[in-house]
Amino acid sequence: MPKIKLMTDSASDISYEYEKKYDIKVMNFKLAVGDRSYVSREDFDNEGFYKILQDYDGIPVHSQITAFEYTEEFEKYYADGYTDVINVTINANGSATFSNAQLAAEQFFDEHPEAKGKFNIYNIDSANYTGAYGYPVIQAAVKISKGASPEEVVDFINDWISKTVIYFAPYTLKYAKKSGRIPSAAAFVGEVLGLRPIMRICEGEIKTADKVRGDKAIVPKIEELTAEEIIPQTPYSIVYGNDRSVADEMAKAMTRKLGYPPEEFFQIGAVIAINAGPKVTGVIFKSRKRS
């Protein structure tokens, strides 16, 4: 009988409760805030990081998870008798973390040729952020707890990833401007005019799907765009930052529009907040479209 270890990283934004309940290994990103270094989810929770972000005038930066860190984990699970490791990472277009996991797997089998055929490592690029891969990781954990095979779990995760879309909007362009995600001039004009970009994240790419004027227009526009694209009757999740009220507003709008409530709520952590800002809202869902 296979013994499966499920891994992800802290940008998946799964809760501490799910991490503990299903024994999911979460690899935590390291962050630098000025001359101070932190480990996400260990040195602070989300609320603690929002306070750091509010008090810091610059933009914190996060480092990739290294091949050495992954190699340590693979060595440990092999020694502990696991037969399969399934590791789902942050979008490879935004971080070298996935390629480091791949390198670590190659190095592991170079050093342990006897493990081939007995110990399997599945590294999966989520091609997305936050609950877009946090959700299938949680569902994969449920499947593992019910006896699903490694192949079934990997196929399930890949299917979700291939169809998942986020519509996502920040309530300020300050952080996207500072991080370089939006040019300074465009961010300045956008703030002056009260414009809010609605971002569509899918298959590794972040694109501006639309723009609205004013904060009050954000939720109706995301509601409209999601309803046009979601596969009917499939689960969806709400993503939010430091303001739970916008998550509740988004959930109420989507429930009214679709006729059923969200399955999960994902509060963004440090890795996403440093680029988007602490106040955001969005919907994560399975799309009928591929791009």
N, C-alpha and C positions, 0 to 999 in steps of 0.2 A: 504494500500500500504506500503511495507516495506521501512524503512529508514535505509540505509546501511552505515556504516563507515568502510573504508578501512585503514588498518594500516600495516606498515612494520618498518624496522630499517635502520640505516644509512649505514650498510654494503651492502645494496641492490644497492647502488650507483645510485639511480634515481636522476635526476637533480632537482635543485631548481624550475625550470620552471614547470616540471610535478607535483611536490609536490603542488605547488600553483594552477596550472590550475585545477587539479582534487580534490583538498582539501584532499590529502592523508596525514594521520598522520605518520610522520617519527620519530621514537624513536631514539634519538641520543646516541651513545656510548660515555662513558667518557674515557679519556686517561690520562696516567701519563707519563710525559717526565722528567725523573729525579725527582726532588722534586716539579715540577709544574704540575698542573692538568688542563685539558682542556675538553670542550664538543665539539665533532665533529660536523661540519656544523654550529655551533654557534660561536665558538671562532676563527675559521679559515675556509676558503674554501680549496679546494684541493691544489691550488697553494701555499697557506700559509702553509699548512702542509708539502708539499715537501721541503719548505725552512727550516722548523723546523727539518725535518728528515736529511737534508743535514748538518745542523750545529751541530747535536747531535751525539756524538760518540757511544752512547749505543743504545738499542732497546726500544722504547716506548712500553708500555703495555696498553691494553684496558680491561675494566671491563665489566662484563655482565650487561644487563639491569635487574633490580631487580623485584621481584614479587610486591613489594610495588609500583613501578612506573607504572606497568601495572594495578594494582588495582585502582590507582587514575584515570587512563584513562577510565577503564570500568565503574567506578562510574559516571564519568562525562557524558559519552555517554548515560548511562541509564537515568540519570536525564534530559538529553537534548531530550529524546524521540526517540532515535534510537532503532530499533528493532533487528538489527544484526550488529555484529562487526566481520570483517574478518581480521585476523592478520597473516602476513607471516614473519617468522623469519629466521635469519642466521642458517646455518647448526648446528643441535643439537650435532653433533659429535665434533664440534669445540668450542662450547659455551653452557653455561647453560641457555641461554636466553629463548629458547623454553620451557624448563621445568619450568622456572620461570613464563612464561605466562600461562602455564597450571595450576600451583599452584594458580596464581592470579584468574583464572576463577573459580576454586573450592572454593576459599575463598569468592569470590563475591557472589556465589549462596548460600553458607552457611549463609552469612549475609543478603541475599535478596531472601529467598525462594519464595516470591511472584512473582519474576521475571521469574521463570521457565515457559517456554512455551510462554512467551511474549518477552523475550530478549535472543538472542542467541549469543554465542561467539564461533567462529571457529578459533582455533589456528592451523596453518599449518607450519610444519617444512619443509623448502625449500630443505634441504639436499644438499645445495650448497652455493655459494657465489656470490657476485656482481650482474651483470645483469642477471645471470642465474635465479634469482627470481625477480630482478628488472623489467625485461621485462614482465613476466606474471602479475605482480602487475599493471604496466601501462595499459596493455591490459584489465585487470579486471576493472580498473577505467573507461575505455572507455565503457565497457559493462554496468557498473552500470549507467553511464550517459545516456545510451539508454534504461534503464528500465529492465535490466536483473534481475532475481530473485537471492536471496542469494545462493540458491542451484546450480543454473547454474554457478554462479561466482566461487563458491568453486570447483565444478567439473572441470571447465576450468583450474583453477590454479593447481589442483592436477594432471591433465593430462599433463600439461606442465612440471611440476616438475618431474614427473615419467620418462620423456623422455629426459630431458635436459642434455647436456654434455658441458663442457668447455675444449678446448685445450688451454693451457696457458703456457707461457715461460717467465722467468725473464732474463734480460740481464746481471745480476751479481748474484753470489751466496752469496754475502756478508751478505745480510739481512736474508736469509734462514739459513745461518750458525749461525749468532748471535742469532736468535730466537730458534735455536735448531731443525728446520724443516729438516735440512740436517746435518749429523755429520761433525765436524770440519775437520777431515782428508779427507773425501770425497769431501767436499767443496774446500779444499786447492788443491787437485789433479785436481778437475774439473776446477778451475781457471787457474792453470798452463797449463793444456792441452787445455784450451779454450772450454771446454765442456759446453753445455747448455741443461738442462733437459727440455723435453716437458712433461708437467703435464696434466693428464686427470682427471677431477673432475666430479664425477657422483655418485648419490645415497649415498651421505654422505662420500665418500672415495676419497682420493687424491692419485693417483698412477703415477709413472713415465712411460709414454707410450713409450718414445724413448729418445735418446740423439743425439745431433748434435754437430759438431765442428765449432765454430765461429758464430758470430752474424748473418752473411749473410745467414746462413742455416736455421735460425729459421722460417722465414715466409714461405719458400717453404715447409718445413716439416709440419707445421700446416695446410697449404693449402691442402697438400696431404692427411693427416689423416682425416681432416674434410670432404673432398670430398668423401672419402670412406664410411663415416658413416652417413652423413646427410640424412634425409628424403627428397627426391627430391622436389624442388620447395617450401619448407617451409622457413619461415623467419629465418634470422640469424642476430647476432649482433657482433660488434667488441668491445673488451675490451682493454684498454690501460692505461698508466700512465701519466708521465709528458712530454712525447715526442709525440706530435700529429703526427709527420711525420711517426712513425712506424704504427700508426693506419691507416693512409692514404695508406701506402704501403701494409698493410694487406688487406684493403678494395679493393684496386686495384687488388691484386692477386686473391682474392676470387671472385670478379666480373668477372674477366677473366675466372676463372675455372668453375664457376657455371652458368654464363650467366645472373646474376641479382645482384644488389647491396645489401649491408646490410641494414636492416631496422632501426637499432639503433646503437649508439656508447655509451659505458659506460666508463667513466673515473674513475678509482679506487680511492677510498678515503682512509682515514687514516687506517681503520681497516685492509684492505687488504694490503696496502703498507708497513705496519710495518713488515710483514712477507715475502713479495715478492720483496720489493724494489720499487723505484719510476718508473723505466723504465721496462715496460712489454708489451707484446702483446698477443692477443688470440682471439679465436672465440667461440661464444656461439650459440648452435644450437640444434635442435630436432633430436634425434638419432634413427636409426633403431634398434640399439642394446640396451639391458637393463643393461649390466654390462661390 
